[in-house]
Amino acid sequence: MTAAFETVWRQRAARLARPAAPPEPGVLTVLVVRLGEERYALDLAAVAEVAPTGHLSPVPGAAAMLAGVMALRSQIRPVWDLARLLGLAAGATPGGGYVVLLRTNAGLWVEGLEGIRRLTRTELPEGRRVTADLVAVLDLEALRKEMER
């Protein structure tokens, strides 16, 4: 390896090793997902990654809310149908769409992704869970409890 490459690699390593910037006070960074025409926001700090749905294996005798399980990097992960967890009418079947893998190792099946968004206190005042443009911010702790039932 040449000295120039070595310098570039060291600079890159130093840049990547820096700690992430602390979150801004009063700002919630979320991943906005779609279920039919409705939009929901998941706290980005709770999201590990997003993957295309791929193949979901059904679990015989499981609750209808469990869309199935998927193998990801040699691990079996449960994937929950977010629409059913929220008590919405079943929409599309989990064959397309995406799985939002949470840091808890569970996955949530969603129909679509809108992207990452930063919500300020102006957009989401204290005590409100819905933005002016009708994005509902989900309580992931309540969803986790629903998954455990």
C-alpha positions, 0 to 999 in steps of 0.5 A: 500500500502506498503512503497516500492510501495509508494516509487516506485510510487513517483519516477515514478511520479517525473520522469513523471512530468519532462519537456521534453527535449528541441528539439535539434537545427538543428534536425527535428523529423518526423513520416515517413508514406507510400502512396503506394511506396512513403514515406512522413514525418510529423513533429512529433510536429504536431502529436497528435496520430496514430490510426488504421483506424477502421470505417470511415463514409462517408460524402455525398456531401463532396470533394473526399479528405475527406475520411470520419469522425471517432469517437474517444473518443466521438469526431467526427474527419474529416479524409482526404485522404493524397494521394488525398490531395497531388494530387496523384492517389487514391491508396488503399481505406481507410479501412485498414491503419492508421489515423494520428491525428494532433493536429488540430484534423483533421486526415490524412489517410495513407497506412502505417507507417515506424516510427519516424526519426530524420532529421539533417541539413546534411540530410535536408539542408536549403530549401530542402524538400526531403531527399537523400533516397527520403522521402518528408517532408510535409508542414503541413500548406499548407496541412491545407489550402488545407483541408479548401478549 
